Amino acid sequence: MLFDVVYEDGSQASNRRVPMEILGGLDGDDPAREVISAQDEDIAQKSGRPQRTILSLSRSPIPEAKPKPPRDA
């Protein structure tokens, strides 16, 4: 599942990947915040920059399928 993230500093990240298996149930999308936060921590350590704090996250919209061009017979 893909999520869009907004950070406290106003920056945004789109299409952050989270395993679908951890979502749903009583916790809904809350586990996604933990996974993305862990991903951000790893990125921060590797880049030497401070980790950003997540303000909000939402599921990324599903892209609309492009219509197939007509086939010439």
N, C-alpha and C positions, 0 to 999 in steps of 0.2 A: 504494500500500500504506500502511496506517496503522500507526503504532507508538505504544506507551506508553513514556514516558521517566521514569526516576527520577533525580533530581539528588543530588549529594553533600550538599546542605543538607536533604535529606529531602522536598523538594517533588516534585510529580509533574505530568506533562502527558500527556493522553490524546489519541489520534487525531491524532498529528502525521503529516502527509502527506509521502510520499517517492515519487518516480517508480519504478514497478515495473521499468522497463528497466534500472536500475542494480543491481538485486539479483540474487542467484544466482551461479552460477559458483563459482570457487575462493574468492572473498571472502565468499560467503554474504550475510549482512545487514550486514557491516562498513561498506559504503559508506553505509548509512543513518545511521550515527553521524556521518560527515563532513557529510552534507547537513543533518542536524538541528543539528549544531554551527554550521554556517554560517548557518542560519536564526536560531539563538539569538544569534549575534554581531550580525547585522543588527538584531534586536529590541533588544539591549542598547544598540547605538549610538543608535537612534532614541529609546529611553526614557531614556537617560542613566544606566542602572543597570548594574552589573557583570554580565558574562556568567556564567551558572551552569555548573558542570562536570557533565557527564553521568556518572552512576554506572553505570547499566544501561539497556538498552532491550530491548523485546520487541514482537513483532507484536501488534497489538490483536486481541482476539477478534472473530470475524465474528458480527455480531448475528443472532439467529435470526429467520427470517421469521415475521411474525404470520399466523396462519391467517385466511383470508378468511371473512367471515360468509356463511352460506348465503343463496342468492338465493331469494326467493319467486317461485313460478311463477305 
